[in-house]
């Protein structure tokens, strides 16, 4: 992460360790073997359900003047900002007042746990809503000797990927002290610095994706030079010289973070986020992999917790990121077998609904609760602001709610929201069905929270939906004066509910064909070698028709039947190459298929493709015809 201002030591703030139990799948080395004698020695595939704290630590806070760069975010260890889900590390920057800052985000480091000297370091990354003012994602390394008290820039810093604002390029950079361990005299070389003003990695797909799409960012590093790559293409090189060898011939640890630059952040050209238009931004990391020369040219990893990946990472079915060119493709004649594949799909019920928060005031229909009325602003599916003329004398004399929501029975959801009030008071938060017509049954959650004036209350509760739950699902807030509430019944009150989410990672189970390892057998009598019988793959289908009415959220399609297929997988994307899949559905029919999603309503160009479950090839992409 390039720092054009005074650098603050990583570790000068408290490093918070949150110990969680996760399930991790390691990677089979042979399946990701790179070319030119590169050998995979370690990876984090982020396939679990929580951050692996044997590898990573959280850094908390904002540091001295925004970590030395004028950044305006506060880094936390909350799952609101850092989580592992759907086969990815997710670092999330949000607009919220926290820790004295206007934004929150996440920053994780492997210092003292996982560090390397030399090799090829690759990470597959996309940043959703990354083309915004002030947004500054970074994938970088710093000297492990920071654990020995060596500060910046003496420890050395390698910025593998950085991006700012809406730039159609990324940069790489080195930072060190030009006078070795002596007098403070920081130096930098890389994209935008001396001798390298045009050495950026430009996105060829910036019109569609750019930083928002999946790309592989890499660094090739040996004792003599460094080479920065994007999607396998080199855009910057730099020799290791006597000037900087004292730090770039030593171990370095990894960092991932998503910063928000402020008015004094040089890397973002002193541009900060626009608080009125800022959208929640998520940095997804599909994997981090370290390769070293198999001929012994590179030094082996120096780490306290060596782990050699052994199993193959499965990609989430909700996206089709570009497969690295180093992956071995199996010949189609190789024997195959059908296996069950379990994929995680990240689901936020609130984000997926077309509905917005609504209200009820008893004063509009009578005065049973004191005749409460109110005005509403900023009503969306993520929250609402309500100004009450008075709080009345009944909890439910003033209500706001959203629903019904689509849900998956048997799953536990994390219910998050931020609630503020201009008065000290209590509010009821309820998750409930509507079997009795009163939104009172069946009841899943019913909690009374205490909100202090002007101080955001961050709701975070778990809600388990029973396997046999069949009712509608609503999120309700009781805003009237309740028993024991200190606020007066005639007092005015302004309440804001924001950042509402109701989310879980659900599993999608399907079948797919994979290479089958079956040894050859030899007939003892004839001496002939017998190959195992090859299983026949299902054939490819063809999408015949795909239509959508203008401003509709529903796509209708029809495709050819595949003999032997029991189910079909449908994907929808905004581009023909399907680099960003926006919807997925598994169906058991091939005629009159529909797939519905809110994002379709405003999309002017959509493509669909289909494959039978058990076929390893997709149909050709079909452009959706939009009718009036």
LOLUM-439459 format. One line per field, with one value per residue (C-alpha): residue number from 0; residue in three letters; x, y, z. Coordinates in nm, 2 decimals. Each point is the difference from the previous one (the first is absolute). Layout:
<atoms>
resi: c(NUM/...)
resn: c(ALA/...)
u: c(X/...)
v: c(Y/...)
w: c(Z/...)
</atoms>
This chain:
<atoms>
resi: c(0/1/2/3/4/5/6/7/8/9/10/11/12/13/14/15/16/17/18/19/20/21/22/23/24/25/26/27/28/29/30/31/32/33/34/35/36/37/38/39/40/41/42/43/44/45/46/47/48/49/50/51/52/53/54/55/56/57/58/59/60/61/62/63/64/65/66/67/68/69/70/71/72/73/74/75/76/77/78/79/80/81/82/83/84/85/86/87/88/89/90/91/92/93/94/95/96/97/98/99/100/101/102/103/104/105/106/107/108/109/110/111/112/113/114/115/116/117/118/119/120/121/122/123/124/125/126/127/128/129/130/131/132/133/134/135/136/137/138/139/140/141/142/143/144/145/146/147/148/149/150/151/152/153/154/155/156/157/158/159/160/161/162/163/164/165/166/167/168/169/170/171/172/173/174/175/176/177/178/179/180/181/182/183/184/185/186/187/188/189/190/191/192/193/194/195/196/197/198/199/200/201/202/203/204/205/206/207/208/209/210/211/212/213/214/215/216/217/218/219/220/221/222/223/224/225/226/227/228/229/230/231/232/233/234/235/236/237/238/239/240/241/242/243/244/245/246/247/248/249/250/251/252/253/254/255/256/257/258/259/260/261/262/263/264/265/266/267/268/269/270/271/272/273/274/275/276/277/278/279/280/281/282/283/284/285/286/287/288/289/290/291/292/293/294/295/296/297/298/299/300/301/302/303/304/305/306/307/308/309/310/311/312/313/314/315/316/317/318/319/320/321/322/323/324/325/326/327/328/329/330/331/332/333/334/335/336/337/338/339/340/341/342/343/344/345/346/347/348/349/350/351/352/353/354/355/356/357/358/359/360/361/362/363/364/365/366/367/368/369/370/371/372/373/374/375/376/377/378/379/380/381/382/383/384/385/386/387/388/389/390/391/392/393/394/395/396/397/398/399/400/401/402/403/404/405/406/407/408/409/410/411/412/413/414/415/416/417/418/419/420/421/422/423/424/425/426/427/428/429/430/431/432/433/434/435/436/437/438/439/440/441/442/443/444/445/446/447/448/449/450/451/452/453/454/455/456/457/458/459/460/461/462/463/464/465/466/467/468/469/470/471/472/473/474/475/476/477/478/479/480/481/482/483/484/485/486/487/488/489/490/491/492/493/494/495/496/497/498/499/500/501/502/503/504/505/506/507/508/509/510/511/512/513/514/515/516/517/518/519/520/521/522/523/524/525/526/527/528/529/530/531/532/533/534/535/536/537/538/539/540/541/542/543/544/545/546/547/548/549/550/551/552/553/554/555/556/557/558/559/560/561/562/563/564/565/566/567/568/569/570/571/572/573/574/575/576/577/578/579/580/581/582/583/584/585/586/587/588/589/590/591/592/593/594/595/596/597/598/599/600/601/602/603/604/605/606/607/608/609/610/611/612/613/614/615/616/617/618/619/620/621/622/623/624/625/626/627)
resn: c(UNK/UNK/UNK/UNK/UNK/UNK/UNK/UNK/UNK/UNK/UNK/UNK/UNK/UNK/UNK/UNK/UNK/UNK/UNK/UNK/UNK/UNK/UNK/UNK/UNK/UNK/UNK/UNK/UNK/UNK/UNK/UNK/UNK/UNK/UNK/UNK/UNK/UNK/UNK/UNK/UNK/UNK/UNK/UNK/UNK/UNK/UNK/UNK/UNK/UNK/UNK/UNK/UNK/UNK/UNK/UNK/UNK/UNK/UNK/UNK/UNK/UNK/UNK/UNK/UNK/UNK/UNK/UNK/UNK/UNK/UNK/UNK/UNK/UNK/UNK/UNK/UNK/UNK/UNK/UNK/UNK/UNK/UNK/UNK/UNK/UNK/UNK/UNK/UNK/UNK/UNK/UNK/UNK/UNK/UNK/UNK/UNK/UNK/UNK/UNK/UNK/UNK/UNK/UNK/UNK/UNK/UNK/UNK/UNK/UNK/UNK/UNK/UNK/UNK/UNK/UNK/UNK/UNK/UNK/UNK/UNK/UNK/UNK/UNK/UNK/UNK/UNK/UNK/UNK/UNK/UNK/UNK/UNK/UNK/UNK/UNK/UNK/UNK/UNK/UNK/UNK/UNK/UNK/UNK/UNK/UNK/UNK/UNK/UNK/UNK/UNK/UNK/UNK/UNK/UNK/UNK/UNK/UNK/UNK/UNK/UNK/UNK/UNK/UNK/UNK/UNK/UNK/UNK/UNK/UNK/UNK/UNK/UNK/UNK/UNK/UNK/UNK/UNK/UNK/UNK/UNK/UNK/UNK/UNK/UNK/UNK/UNK/UNK/UNK/UNK/UNK/UNK/UNK/UNK/UNK/UNK/UNK/UNK/UNK/UNK/UNK/UNK/UNK/UNK/UNK/UNK/UNK/UNK/UNK/UNK/UNK/UNK/UNK/UNK/UNK/UNK/UNK/UNK/UNK/UNK/UNK/UNK/UNK/UNK/UNK/UNK/UNK/UNK/UNK/UNK/UNK/UNK/UNK/UNK/UNK/UNK/UNK/UNK/UNK/UNK/UNK/UNK/UNK/UNK/UNK/UNK/UNK/UNK/UNK/UNK/UNK/UNK/UNK/UNK/UNK/UNK/UNK/UNK/UNK/UNK/UNK/UNK/UNK/UNK/UNK/UNK/UNK/UNK/UNK/UNK/UNK/UNK/UNK/UNK/UNK/UNK/UNK/UNK/UNK/UNK/UNK/UNK/UNK/UNK/UNK/UNK/UNK/UNK/UNK/UNK/UNK/UNK/UNK/UNK/UNK/UNK/UNK/UNK/UNK/UNK/UNK/UNK/UNK/UNK/UNK/UNK/UNK/UNK/UNK/UNK/UNK/UNK/UNK/UNK/UNK/UNK/UNK/UNK/UNK/UNK/UNK/UNK/UNK/UNK/UNK/UNK/UNK/UNK/UNK/UNK/UNK/UNK/UNK/UNK/UNK/UNK/UNK/UNK/UNK/UNK/UNK/UNK/UNK/UNK/UNK/UNK/UNK/UNK/UNK/UNK/UNK/UNK/UNK/UNK/UNK/UNK/UNK/UNK/UNK/UNK/UNK/UNK/UNK/UNK/UNK/UNK/UNK/UNK/UNK/UNK/UNK/UNK/UNK/UNK/UNK/UNK/UNK/UNK/UNK/UNK/UNK/UNK/UNK/UNK/UNK/UNK/UNK/UNK/UNK/UNK/UNK/UNK/UNK/UNK/UNK/UNK/UNK/UNK/UNK/UNK/UNK/UNK/UNK/UNK/UNK/UNK/UNK/UNK/UNK/UNK/UNK/UNK/UNK/UNK/UNK/UNK/UNK/UNK/UNK/UNK/UNK/UNK/UNK/UNK/UNK/UNK/UNK/UNK/UNK/UNK/UNK/UNK/UNK/UNK/UNK/UNK/UNK/UNK/UNK/UNK/UNK/UNK/UNK/UNK/UNK/UNK/UNK/UNK/UNK/UNK/UNK/UNK/UNK/UNK/UNK/UNK/UNK/UNK/UNK/UNK/UNK/UNK/UNK/UNK/UNK/UNK/UNK/UNK/UNK/UNK/UNK/UNK/UNK/UNK/UNK/UNK/UNK/UNK/UNK/UNK/UNK/UNK/UNK/UNK/UNK/UNK/UNK/UNK/UNK/UNK/UNK/UNK/UNK/UNK/UNK/UNK/UNK/UNK/UNK/UNK/UNK/UNK/UNK/UNK/UNK/UNK/UNK/UNK/UNK/UNK/UNK/UNK/UNK/UNK/UNK/UNK/UNK/UNK/UNK/UNK/UNK/UNK/UNK/UNK/UNK/UNK/UNK/UNK/UNK/UNK/UNK/UNK/UNK/UNK/UNK/UNK/UNK/UNK/UNK/UNK/UNK/UNK/UNK/UNK/UNK/UNK/UNK/UNK/UNK/UNK/UNK/UNK/UNK/UNK/UNK/UNK/UNK/UNK/UNK/UNK/UNK/UNK/UNK/UNK/UNK/UNK/UNK/UNK/UNK/UNK/UNK/UNK/UNK/UNK/UNK/UNK/UNK/UNK/UNK/UNK/UNK/UNK/UNK/UNK/UNK/UNK/UNK/UNK/UNK/UNK/UNK/UNK/UNK/UNK/UNK/UNK/UNK/UNK/UNK/UNK/UNK/UNK/UNK/UNK/UNK/UNK/UNK/UNK/UNK/UNK/UNK/UNK/UNK/UNK/UNK/UNK/UNK/UNK/UNK/UNK/UNK/UNK/UNK/UNK/UNK/UNK/UNK/UNK)
u: c(0.00/0.18/0.06/0.11/-0.03/0.16/-0.05/-0.12/0.13/-0.23/-0.05/0.01/-0.37/-0.14/-0.03/-0.33/-0.01/-0.34/0.03/-0.26/-0.04/-0.02/0.00/0.27/0.06/0.37/0.10/0.14/0.34/-0.01/-0.32/0.15/0.35/0.14/0.23/0.37/0.08/-0.22/-0.13/-0.29/0.13/-0.28/-0.35/-0.30/-0.30/-0.25/-0.23/-0.11/-0.25/0.23/0.34/0.29/0.16/0.29/0.10/-0.16/-0.03/-0.24/0.13/-0.24/-0.05/0.10/0.36/0.19/-0.16/-0.16/0.29/0.22/-0.20/-0.29/-0.25/-0.35/-0.11/0.01/0.12/-0.19/0.00/-0.38/-0.15/-0.17/0.34/0.20/-0.14/0.06/-0.30/-0.09/0.36/0.14/0.15/-0.22/0.12/-0.29/0.01/-0.32/-0.12/-0.06/0.12/0.23/0.31/-0.01/0.01/-0.28/0.09/0.09/0.20/0.25/0.38/0.16/0.37/0.20/0.29/0.17/-0.21/0.06/0.28/0.22/0.32/-0.02/-0.24/-0.32/-0.28/-0.34/-0.34/-0.33/-0.20/-0.30/-0.14/-0.37/-0.09/0.37/-0.02/-0.10/0.18/0.23/-0.01/0.35/0.03/0.35/0.18/0.36/0.29/0.23/0.32/-0.04/0.28/-0.26/-0.04/0.35/-0.08/0.12/-0.23/-0.12/0.15/0.31/-0.20/-0.09/-0.34/-0.12/-0.33/-0.12/-0.34/-0.16/-0.29/-0.16/-0.32/-0.13/0.35/0.01/0.33/0.18/0.35/0.29/0.27/0.30/0.08/0.32/0.26/0.26/0.27/-0.05/-0.04/0.15/-0.14/-0.37/-0.03/-0.30/0.01/-0.26/-0.01/-0.29/-0.32/-0.01/0.35/0.34/0.07/-0.33/-0.27/-0.18/0.06/-0.35/-0.21/-0.29/-0.33/-0.10/-0.36/-0.03/-0.32/-0.18/0.19/0.35/0.06/-0.35/0.09/0.21/0.37/0.32/0.26/0.35/0.36/0.30/0.29/0.35/0.32/0.07/-0.33/-0.37/-0.27/-0.36/-0.28/-0.37/-0.17/0.34/0.13/0.29/-0.04/0.29/0.35/0.26/0.35/0.10/0.32/0.25/-0.23/-0.30/0.14/0.02/-0.38/-0.11/0.22/-0.18/-0.33/-0.33/-0.35/-0.33/-0.27/-0.35/-0.19/-0.27/0.07/-0.21/0.23/-0.05/0.05/0.37/0.06/0.25/-0.07/-0.36/0.11/-0.14/-0.35/-0.22/-0.33/-0.32/-0.22/-0.32/0.07/0.24/-0.10/0.11/0.32/0.12/0.35/-0.03/0.31/-0.05/0.34/0.36/0.27/0.37/0.22/0.37/0.25/-0.01/0.37/0.11/0.07/-0.24/0.04/-0.28/-0.26/0.10/-0.31/-0.10/-0.30/0.09/-0.30/0.03/-0.34/-0.14/-0.35/-0.17/-0.18/-0.36/-0.12/-0.33/-0.28/-0.12/0.29/0.22/0.34/0.27/0.19/0.37/0.19/0.22/-0.28/0.05/-0.29/-0.09/-0.05/-0.37/0.08/0.12/-0.23/-0.24/-0.23/-0.30/0.05/-0.21/0.11/-0.10/0.03/-0.07/-0.23/0.02/-0.36/-0.13/-0.38/-0.02/0.23/-0.19/-0.35/-0.19/-0.18/0.08/-0.06/-0.37/-0.16/-0.32/-0.11/-0.31/-0.09/-0.08/-0.26/-0.12/0.17/0.01/0.38/-0.01/-0.06/0.36/0.09/0.33/0.19/0.23/0.32/0.25/-0.21/0.19/0.04/0.30/-0.16/-0.22/-0.01/-0.32/-0.08/-0.28/-0.23/-0.01/0.07/-0.35/-0.08/0.03/0.31/-0.18/-0.17/0.30/0.15/0.23/0.05/0.12/-0.12/-0.10/0.35/0.10/0.19/0.15/-0.14/0.25/0.26/0.14/0.01/0.20/-0.22/0.19/-0.12/0.11/-0.26/0.02/-0.23/0.02/-0.15/0.09/-0.25/-0.08/-0.11/-0.14/0.16/-0.21/0.04/-0.34/-0.25/-0.36/-0.20/-0.25/-0.04/0.16/0.37/0.03/0.03/0.22/0.26/0.37/0.15/-0.13/0.26/-0.02/0.31/0.11/0.12/0.19/-0.06/0.23/0.20/-0.05/-0.12/0.14/-0.25/0.16/-0.21/-0.03/-0.34/-0.05/-0.29/-0.15/0.00/-0.38/-0.05/-0.26/-0.12/0.08/0.30/0.02/0.24/-0.19/0.09/-0.23/0.07/-0.27/0.05/0.01/-0.03/0.29/0.12/0.14/-0.09/-0.32/-0.31/-0.04/0.37/0.10/0.25/0.22/0.11/0.22/0.04/0.28/0.24/-0.26/0.10/-0.14/0.26/0.13/0.22/-0.22/0.12/-0.09/0.05/0.04/0.19/0.29/0.25/0.36/0.31/0.01/0.33/-0.02/0.32/0.04/-0.02/0.21/-0.14/0.23/-0.06/0.04/0.21/-0.23/-0.07/-0.36/-0.12/-0.30/-0.33/-0.07/-0.33/-0.19/-0.05/-0.33/-0.03/-0.02/-0.33/-0.11/-0.20/-0.28/-0.17/0.06/-0.23/-0.08/-0.25/0.14/0.02/-0.09/0.22/-0.10/0.18/-0.18/0.21/-0.02/0.29/0.05/-0.05/0.32/-0.05/0.08/-0.01/-0.21/0.08/0.13/0.21/-0.09/0.22/-0.06/0.27/0.04/0.26/0.04/0.32/-0.18/0.28/-0.26/-0.29/-0.29/-0.25/0.00/-0.28/-0.03/-0.31/-0.14/-0.17/0.10/-0.32/-0.16/0.29/0.00/0.26/-0.07/0.22/-0.03/0.31/-0.16/-0.25/0.26/0.23/0.00/0.22/-0.01/0.12/-0.09/0.16/-0.09/0.16/-0.13/0.11/0.25/0.13/0.33/-0.08/-0.24/-0.22/0.09/-0.10/-0.35/-0.08/-0.33/-0.25/-0.17/-0.35/-0.24)
v: c(0.00/0.30/0.26/0.35/0.13/-0.09/-0.38/-0.13/-0.33/-0.29/-0.13/0.34/-0.05/-0.30/-0.31/-0.16/-0.38/-0.15/-0.37/-0.18/-0.36/-0.03/-0.28/0.03/-0.18/-0.02/0.00/-0.29/0.12/-0.19/0.17/0.35/-0.08/0.31/0.00/0.05/-0.23/0.20/-0.22/0.09/0.00/0.17/0.15/0.13/-0.08/0.16/-0.29/0.00/0.18/0.23/0.16/-0.24/0.18/-0.24/0.19/0.34/0.27/0.30/0.36/0.22/0.38/0.29/0.05/0.32/0.23/-0.29/-0.24/0.28/0.07/0.21/-0.29/0.05/-0.36/-0.19/-0.36/-0.25/-0.38/-0.03/-0.23/0.31/0.10/-0.32/-0.35/-0.32/-0.11/-0.16/-0.11/0.36/0.23/0.31/0.34/0.24/0.38/0.16/0.35/0.01/0.20/-0.22/0.07/0.37/-0.07/0.02/-0.34/-0.34/-0.27/-0.28/-0.06/-0.34/-0.10/-0.32/0.15/-0.25/-0.28/-0.04/0.17/-0.08/0.10/-0.02/-0.18/0.08/0.15/-0.01/0.12/-0.01/0.32/0.20/0.31/0.05/0.37/0.06/0.29/0.26/0.31/-0.07/-0.38/-0.14/-0.39/-0.14/-0.34/0.04/-0.12/0.14/-0.11/-0.28/0.17/0.24/-0.26/0.09/0.36/0.11/0.28/0.14/0.06/-0.20/-0.32/0.04/0.00/-0.18/0.13/-0.27/0.16/0.33/0.18/0.34/0.17/-0.08/-0.06/-0.25/-0.13/-0.14/0.06/-0.17/0.16/-0.05/0.21/-0.01/0.23/0.11/0.02/-0.36/-0.02/0.35/0.35/0.02/0.06/-0.19/-0.10/-0.14/-0.16/-0.13/0.11/0.38/0.04/0.08/-0.18/-0.18/0.27/-0.21/-0.35/-0.07/-0.32/0.12/-0.18/-0.12/-0.06/0.33/0.10/-0.30/-0.10/0.14/-0.02/-0.13/-0.32/-0.30/0.04/-0.18/0.23/-0.14/0.07/-0.19/0.06/-0.13/0.13/0.21/0.15/0.03/-0.02/0.11/-0.17/0.03/-0.30/-0.15/0.31/0.19/0.37/0.11/-0.13/0.12/-0.13/-0.06/0.20/0.08/0.29/-0.21/-0.36/0.03/-0.03/-0.17/-0.30/-0.08/-0.16/0.20/-0.06/0.06/0.27/0.05/0.31/0.23/0.36/0.32/0.29/0.34/0.36/-0.05/-0.34/0.04/-0.34/0.10/0.35/0.15/-0.12/-0.15/-0.19/0.18/-0.06/0.06/-0.25/-0.26/-0.36/-0.28/-0.14/-0.36/-0.13/-0.37/-0.22/-0.34/-0.13/0.09/-0.24/-0.01/-0.19/-0.06/-0.14/-0.38/-0.01/0.15/0.34/0.15/-0.03/-0.20/0.18/0.12/-0.04/-0.11/-0.20/-0.18/-0.15/-0.16/0.01/-0.34/0.03/0.19/0.32/0.01/0.33/0.15/-0.07/0.36/0.13/-0.11/0.16/-0.04/-0.33/0.06/-0.10/-0.22/-0.24/-0.34/-0.09/-0.36/-0.16/-0.07/-0.37/-0.05/-0.21/0.20/-0.06/0.18/0.16/0.21/0.36/0.23/0.37/0.29/0.29/0.32/0.12/0.33/-0.01/0.37/0.08/-0.24/0.13/0.26/0.13/0.31/0.08/0.10/0.16/-0.01/0.28/-0.04/0.37/-0.06/-0.27/0.10/0.10/-0.33/0.06/0.37/0.13/-0.03/0.12/0.05/0.10/-0.23/0.05/-0.23/-0.31/-0.28/-0.37/0.08/0.24/0.30/0.33/0.09/0.32/-0.06/0.28/-0.18/-0.35/-0.06/-0.26/-0.33/-0.18/-0.08/0.34/0.07/-0.28/-0.05/-0.33/-0.18/-0.32/-0.26/-0.12/-0.32/-0.23/-0.35/-0.22/-0.16/0.27/0.24/0.36/0.29/0.30/0.33/0.36/0.34/0.19/0.36/0.23/0.36/-0.09/-0.27/-0.27/-0.37/-0.16/-0.35/-0.21/-0.29/-0.27/-0.15/-0.17/0.09/-0.31/0.18/0.31/0.21/-0.06/-0.17/-0.36/-0.20/0.20/-0.06/0.29/0.27/0.22/0.34/0.21/0.32/0.28/0.30/0.34/0.07/-0.33/-0.27/-0.33/-0.29/-0.29/-0.34/-0.31/-0.35/-0.12/-0.37/-0.08/-0.35/-0.27/-0.01/0.38/0.09/0.34/0.34/0.17/0.36/0.23/0.23/0.29/0.13/0.37/0.13/0.06/-0.33/-0.09/0.13/0.22/0.33/0.21/0.20/-0.10/0.35/0.04/0.02/-0.26/-0.06/-0.36/-0.13/-0.36/-0.08/-0.26/-0.28/-0.34/-0.35/-0.24/-0.35/-0.23/-0.27/-0.31/-0.11/-0.37/-0.11/-0.27/0.05/-0.21/-0.01/-0.19/-0.35/-0.15/-0.38/-0.20/-0.21/-0.38/-0.27/-0.34/-0.26/-0.25/0.22/0.28/0.26/0.33/0.09/0.36/0.08/0.05/0.37/0.15/0.18/0.38/0.16/0.21/0.38/0.18/0.30/0.30/0.05/0.30/0.25/0.30/0.27/0.28/0.35/0.09/-0.36/-0.20/-0.33/-0.18/-0.28/-0.25/-0.33/-0.23/-0.35/-0.31/-0.20/-0.38/-0.14/0.34/0.03/0.36/0.31/0.30/0.34/0.31/0.37/0.26/0.35/-0.09/-0.27/-0.14/-0.06/0.16/0.13/-0.24/0.19/-0.29/-0.38/-0.26/-0.38/-0.13/-0.34/0.10/0.15/0.17/0.31/0.06/0.33/0.17/0.31/0.26/0.36/0.11/-0.11/0.29/0.27/-0.21/0.09/-0.29/-0.35/-0.34/-0.35/-0.34/-0.35/-0.33/-0.34/-0.11/-0.26/0.18/0.19/0.25/0.30/0.08/0.30/0.33/0.12/0.37/0.07/0.17/0.29/0.08/0.28)
w: c(0.00/-0.12/0.27/-0.12/0.35/0.33/0.05/0.33/0.12/-0.06/0.36/0.18/0.05/0.19/-0.22/0.10/-0.03/-0.05/0.03/-0.21/-0.12/-0.38/-0.25/-0.26/-0.32/-0.11/-0.37/-0.19/-0.12/-0.33/-0.11/0.03/-0.10/-0.18/-0.30/-0.02/0.30/0.24/0.29/0.23/0.35/0.20/-0.06/0.19/-0.21/0.24/-0.02/0.36/0.21/0.19/-0.03/0.08/0.30/-0.01/-0.32/0.04/0.26/0.00/0.03/0.18/-0.01/-0.21/0.10/0.03/-0.26/-0.19/0.01/-0.12/-0.32/0.11/-0.03/0.14/0.08/0.33/-0.04/0.21/0.07/-0.05/-0.25/-0.13/-0.14/-0.03/-0.07/-0.19/-0.19/-0.34/-0.06/0.03/0.25/0.02/0.12/0.02/0.02/0.13/0.06/0.38/0.30/0.20/0.21/-0.08/-0.38/-0.27/-0.16/0.12/-0.19/0.06/0.00/0.05/0.02/0.02/0.21/0.23/-0.15/-0.38/-0.18/-0.31/-0.17/-0.39/-0.22/-0.20/0.21/-0.16/0.13/-0.19/0.09/-0.09/0.17/-0.03/-0.03/-0.01/-0.25/0.26/0.12/0.29/-0.03/0.04/0.00/0.05/-0.01/0.13/0.21/0.27/0.17/0.26/0.20/0.12/0.28/0.10/0.03/-0.35/-0.11/-0.33/-0.25/0.13/-0.01/-0.37/-0.16/-0.32/-0.14/-0.23/-0.09/0.08/-0.16/0.06/-0.09/-0.35/-0.16/-0.28/0.12/0.30/0.13/0.17/0.21/0.24/0.30/0.20/0.17/-0.25/0.26/0.13/0.38/0.04/-0.04/-0.08/-0.37/-0.15/-0.37/-0.23/-0.34/-0.20/-0.18/-0.01/0.15/-0.15/-0.32/0.00/-0.06/-0.26/0.15/0.11/-0.05/-0.22/0.00/-0.34/0.12/0.19/-0.19/0.15/0.32/0.06/0.37/0.04/-0.19/0.09/-0.07/0.10/0.15/0.03/0.11/-0.12/0.25/0.02/0.14/-0.31/-0.11/0.03/-0.26/0.04/-0.20/-0.07/-0.15/-0.09/-0.18/0.14/0.03/0.23/0.08/0.24/0.09/0.36/0.05/0.27/0.08/0.12/0.02/0.38/0.03/-0.33/0.06/0.32/0.10/-0.06/0.14/-0.18/0.05/-0.15/0.07/-0.14/0.09/-0.05/-0.09/0.15/-0.11/0.08/-0.16/-0.28/-0.16/-0.06/-0.13/0.33/-0.11/0.27/-0.01/-0.07/0.31/-0.19/-0.28/0.16/-0.05/0.22/-0.16/0.03/-0.09/-0.08/0.01/-0.16/0.09/0.10/-0.14/0.03/-0.25/0.01/-0.25/0.01/-0.11/0.33/-0.13/0.26/0.37/0.16/0.20/0.35/0.21/0.34/-0.12/-0.33/-0.18/-0.34/-0.19/-0.08/-0.14/-0.28/0.07/-0.13/-0.15/0.13/-0.25/0.03/-0.21/-0.28/0.06/-0.26/0.04/0.04/-0.32/0.22/0.07/-0.17/-0.24/-0.01/-0.34/-0.08/-0.05/0.35/0.22/0.21/0.29/0.14/0.34/0.23/0.01/0.29/-0.07/0.23/-0.11/0.19/0.05/0.15/0.01/0.05/-0.29/-0.23/0.07/-0.22/0.30/0.21/0.37/0.07/0.30/0.21/0.23/0.21/-0.04/-0.36/0.08/0.35/0.33/0.19/0.07/0.06/-0.35/-0.13/-0.35/-0.17/-0.32/-0.19/-0.20/-0.17/0.00/-0.18/0.05/0.22/0.24/0.07/0.20/0.19/0.18/0.26/0.11/0.34/0.13/0.13/0.27/-0.18/-0.14/-0.33/-0.05/-0.23/-0.21/-0.29/-0.18/-0.31/-0.15/-0.09/-0.07/-0.19/0.23/0.02/0.29/0.22/-0.03/0.26/-0.11/0.14/0.05/-0.01/0.02/0.13/0.20/0.12/0.19/0.11/0.34/0.26/-0.04/-0.06/-0.33/-0.07/-0.28/-0.11/-0.27/-0.05/-0.23/-0.09/0.07/0.22/-0.22/0.27/-0.07/0.33/-0.08/-0.04/0.19/-0.07/0.19/0.23/0.17/0.18/-0.06/0.18/-0.23/0.14/-0.16/-0.30/0.05/-0.27/0.13/-0.20/0.00/-0.08/0.09/-0.13/-0.12/-0.07/-0.23/0.09/-0.27/0.01/-0.01/-0.27/0.10/-0.16/0.15/0.11/0.18/0.24/0.22/0.28/0.04/0.23/0.38/0.18/0.37/0.20/-0.28/0.13/-0.30/0.04/-0.20/-0.14/-0.11/-0.36/-0.11/-0.31/-0.06/-0.28/-0.09/-0.25/-0.14/0.06/-0.12/0.07/-0.14/-0.01/-0.21/-0.13/-0.18/-0.36/-0.06/-0.36/-0.20/-0.23/-0.19/0.11/-0.11/0.13/0.10/-0.07/-0.06/-0.30/0.04/-0.16/-0.10/0.16/-0.29/-0.30/0.14/-0.16/0.17/0.05/0.03/0.22/-0.18/-0.08/0.14/-0.26/0.07/-0.04/-0.32/-0.02/-0.02/-0.21/0.12/-0.25/0.15/0.28/0.04/0.26/0.01/0.05/0.37/0.09/0.25/-0.17/-0.29/-0.19/-0.19/-0.18/-0.10/-0.15/0.21/0.08/0.00/0.35/0.17/0.31/0.08/-0.17/0.12/-0.13/0.03/-0.08/-0.06/-0.13/-0.26/-0.25/0.16/0.33/0.20/0.25/0.06/0.16/0.04/0.01/0.02/-0.01/-0.17/-0.09/-0.33/-0.33/-0.12/0.15/0.24/0.19/0.21/0.19/0.17/0.09/-0.19/-0.33/0.01/-0.08/-0.21/-0.37/-0.11/0.14/-0.11/0.11/-0.04/0.11/0.06/0.11/0.34/-0.09/-0.31/0.02/-0.28/0.00/-0.29/-0.21/0.16/-0.11/0.01/0.17/-0.22/0.18/-0.11/0.08)
</atoms>
